[in-house]
């Protein structure tokens, strides 16, 4: 998976090197960070405007899951990482803030340190 300044997310085949799918939103901000949560089969992507989206890798042809309105205010998330148990997601912004998110309770997706 790659993402760029044009806001597109591109899925590639590791065996052939061919593009298998493109996901693009009209007028979307550029991609700044992404992380795959294996246990949940989810690809989490952040954009330069601070918004995030979640794509279900089990159903890649479907629309993304409900957009996460803001990971960290208006700051671009530049790094995303999950812990070993994949229960927590850490995001770091371009202004130096780090947030920890609870992935176990996605219905209440929130910053656990808020």
C-alpha positions as CSV (number, residue, x, y, z in Angstrom):
1,X,0.0,0.0,0.0
2,X,1.2,3.4,-0.9
3,X,-0.3,6.9,-0.5
4,X,0.7,10.3,-1.9
5,X,0.2,14.0,-2.0
6,X,-2.7,13.5,-4.4
7,X,-4.7,11.7,-1.7
8,X,-4.8,8.4,-3.5
9,X,-4.3,5.1,-1.7
10,X,-2.8,2.5,-4.1
11,X,-2.9,-1.3,-3.4
12,X,-0.1,-3.3,-5.1
13,X,0.3,-7.0,-5.7
14,X,3.5,-8.2,-4.1
15,X,3.9,-11.1,-6.6
16,X,3.4,-9.2,-9.8
17,X,4.0,-5.6,-8.9
18,X,0.8,-4.5,-10.5
19,X,-1.7,-2.1,-9.1
20,X,-4.7,-4.1,-7.8
21,X,-6.9,-1.2,-6.6
22,X,-6.9,2.6,-6.2
23,X,-8.9,4.4,-3.6
24,X,-9.3,8.2,-4.2
25,X,-11.6,10.9,-2.8
26,X,-12.2,14.0,-4.8
27,X,-10.3,17.0,-3.3
28,X,-8.8,14.8,-0.5
29,X,-5.7,16.0,1.3
30,X,-2.5,14.1,0.8
31,X,-1.7,10.9,2.7
32,X,0.8,11.4,5.5
33,X,0.8,8.1,7.4
34,X,-0.8,4.6,7.4
35,X,-0.7,1.5,9.4
36,X,-2.2,-2.0,8.9
37,X,-3.8,-3.6,11.9
38,X,-3.5,-7.3,11.1
39,X,-5.7,-8.6,13.9
40,X,-8.6,-6.5,12.7
41,X,-7.7,-6.6,9.0
42,X,-8.0,-2.8,8.8
43,X,-5.8,-0.3,7.0
44,X,-5.8,3.1,8.9
45,X,-4.8,6.1,6.9
46,X,-4.2,9.7,7.9
47,X,-4.4,12.7,5.6
48,X,-2.5,16.1,5.8
49,X,-5.6,17.8,7.1
50,X,-5.8,15.6,10.2
51,X,-8.6,13.4,9.0
52,X,-8.4,9.7,8.9
53,X,-10.1,6.8,7.2
54,X,-10.3,3.1,7.8
55,X,-10.4,0.6,5.0
56,X,-11.5,-3.0,5.6
57,X,-8.9,-5.2,3.9
58,X,-11.3,-8.2,3.9
59,X,-13.7,-6.2,1.6
60,X,-11.3,-3.9,-0.3
61,X,-13.8,-3.1,-3.1
62,X,-16.3,-1.6,-0.7
63,X,-16.4,2.0,0.4
64,X,-14.2,2.8,3.5
65,X,-15.7,2.4,6.9
66,X,-17.0,5.6,8.6
67,X,-14.4,8.3,8.3
68,X,-12.7,9.2,11.6
69,X,-13.3,12.9,11.6
70,X,-10.1,14.0,13.3
71,X,-7.3,12.1,14.8
72,X,-5.5,15.1,16.2
73,X,-7.3,18.4,15.5
74,X,-6.0,20.1,12.4
75,X,-2.5,18.8,12.6
76,X,-1.2,16.3,10.1
77,X,-0.5,12.8,11.5
78,X,3.0,11.9,10.3
79,X,3.4,8.6,12.1
80,X,1.1,5.7,13.2
81,X,2.0,2.6,15.0
82,X,0.1,-0.2,16.8
83,X,1.4,-2.0,19.9
84,X,2.2,-5.8,19.7
85,X,-1.3,-6.8,20.9
86,X,-2.8,-4.4,18.4
87,X,-5.1,-3.0,21.1
88,X,-3.6,0.5,21.0
89,X,-2.8,2.9,18.2
90,X,-0.2,5.6,18.6
91,X,-0.3,8.7,16.4
92,X,2.3,11.5,16.2
93,X,1.5,14.9,14.7
94,X,3.8,17.3,12.8
95,X,3.6,19.6,15.8
96,X,5.0,16.9,18.1
97,X,1.9,15.7,19.9
98,X,1.5,12.0,20.5
99,X,-1.9,10.4,21.0
100,X,-2.8,6.9,22.1
101,X,-6.1,5.4,20.8
102,X,-8.1,2.4,22.0
103,X,-8.7,0.0,19.1
104,X,-10.5,-2.6,21.3
105,X,-13.6,-0.5,21.6
106,X,-13.9,1.0,18.1
107,X,-17.5,2.2,18.8
108,X,-16.0,4.6,21.3
109,X,-12.8,5.3,19.3
110,X,-11.1,7.9,21.4
111,X,-7.8,9.2,22.6
112,X,-7.2,7.2,25.8
113,X,-4.9,9.8,27.2
114,X,-7.4,12.7,26.7
